[in-house]
Structures are given as structure tokens and as C-alpha cells.
Amino acid sequence: MPASILEEVDRLFGEAAVRERAALRTLLNCPSCGSSHVAQVLGDNGGVSYVCTACGHSWS
């Protein structure tokens, strides 16, 4: 029995990871060109900013 419980836990974690990656892809699209090629960078004051590597647009 324990093996099937562990398999179920692995399956659930795998599904959660897939959903998280999908959510990040939709959240991190460039507002200028719509590209998902976005880099996260640290701002001057320690904040987080984003830069689109496709078009160069930056935002925070």
C-alpha cells in the first residue's frame, strides 16, 4: 500500500508543477510585444524588474 500512496503524491506534485509553470508563462509575457522571452532582473533599489529579451522592453 505505501508505494501507491507515494505514487499518488508524486502524481499530485507533478500536476501542481505543470499548473505552476503554465501560470508563470501567462504572467510573464511582455506587455509590449507579447513574447514569453522575459528575464527577471534586480532593480536599483532592490526591487524586481523584467526585461523582454525579444524586444528590449522593460517594466516592473
SEROGU-139190 format. One record per residue: residue number from 1; x, y, z of N, C-alpha, C in turn. Coordinates in steps of 0.1 Angstrom, whole numbers, m for minus. Atoms other than C-alpha are relative to their C-alpha. Last residue first. Layout:
(NUM,(X,Y,Z),(X,Y,Z),(X,Y,Z));
...
//
This chain:
(60,(m1,6,m14),(85,464,m130),(m14,m1,6));
(59,(11,m4,m9),(89,470,m167),(2,m6,13));
(58,(m2,3,m14),(115,467,m195),(m12,6,8));
(57,(9,m8,m9),(110,465,m233),(3,m5,14));
(56,(m7,m9,m9),(140,450,m251),(m8,9,9));
(55,(1,m13,5),(121,434,m280),(7,11,9));
(54,(4,0,14),(128,397,m277),(0,14,m6));
(53,(m12,3,8),(148,396,m245),(m3,0,m15));
(52,(4,9,11),(118,412,m227),(13,m1,m8));
(51,(m4,m4,13),(131,427,m194),(m3,m10,m11));
(50,(0,10,10),(115,424,m160),(5,6,m13));
(49,(4,m5,13),(121,443,m128),(0,m11,m10));
(48,(m1,10,11),(124,432,m92),(m6,7,m12));
(47,(13,5,5),(131,457,m64),(2,m9,m12));
(46,(3,13,m5),(164,461,m47),(m13,m6,m4));
(45,(4,m1,m14),(166,498,m52),(m4,m13,6));
(44,(m10,m7,m7),(185,496,m85),(m3,1,15));
(43,(0,m15,2),(163,469,m98),(10,7,8));
(42,(1,m8,m12),(171,432,m98),(1,14,m4));
(41,(m13,m7,m4),(164,414,m131),(m3,7,13));
(40,(2,m7,m13),(138,388,m142),(13,6,4));
(39,(m10,3,m10),(142,378,m179),(m4,9,12));
(38,(m2,m10,m10),(113,375,m203),(10,m4,10));
(37,(m14,0,m3),(110,355,m235),(3,12,9));
(36,(m3,6,m13),(73,350,m233),(14,m1,4));
(35,(m10,11,0),(67,375,m261),(1,m6,14));
(34,(7,12,m3),(35,396,m260),(9,m12,1));
(33,(0,9,12),(52,425,m278),(m7,m13,2));
(32,(m2,m7,13),(47,454,m254),(m2,m9,m12));
(31,(12,m8,3),(32,438,m223),(1,8,m13));
(30,(m3,m14,2),(59,411,m224),(m13,8,m3));
(29,(0,m4,14),(45,379,m211),(3,14,m1));
(28,(m12,m6,4),(54,367,m177),(1,2,m15));
(27,(m2,m12,m7),(20,360,m162),(12,8,m5));
(26,(10,m10,3),(9,335,m188),(3,13,7));
(25,(m1,m3,14),(41,315,m187),(m10,11,m3));
(24,(m11,m9,2),(41,317,m149),(2,4,m14));
(23,(4,m13,m6),(6,302,m147),(12,10,m2));
(22,(10,m6,10),(16,273,m171),(m4,14,5));
(21,(m8,m5,12),(47,266,m150),(m9,7,m10));
(20,(m8,m12,m4),(25,265,m118),(8,5,m12));
(19,(8,m12,m1),(0,242,m134),(8,13,3));
(18,(4,m4,13),(27,218,m145),(m9,12,0));
(17,(m11,m6,6),(42,218,m110),(m3,4,m14));
(16,(m1,m14,m6),(8,211,m94),(12,8,m7));
(15,(11,m8,6),(3,181,m118),(1,15,5));
(14,(m3,m2,14),(37,167,m108),(m10,9,m7));
(13,(m10,m10,1),(30,172,m71),(4,3,m15));
(12,(5,m13,m4),(m2,153,m75),(10,12,0));
(11,(9,m5,11),(14,125,m94),(m6,13,3));
(10,(m8,m4,11),(42,122,m68),(m8,5,m12));
(9,(m6,m13,m4),(17,121,m40),(9,5,m11));
(8,(11,m10,1),(m3,94,m58),(5,13,3));
(7,(2,m2,15),(29,73,m64),(m11,11,m2));
(6,(m11,m8,5),(37,77,m27),(m1,3,m15));
(5,(2,m13,m6),(3,64,m17),(11,9,m5));
(4,(10,m6,8),(7,35,m42),(m3,14,6));
(3,(m5,m4,13),(40,26,m27),(m10,7,m8));
(2,(m7,m13,0),(26,27,8),(5,4,m13));
(1,(8,m12,0),(0,0,0),(8,13,0));
//
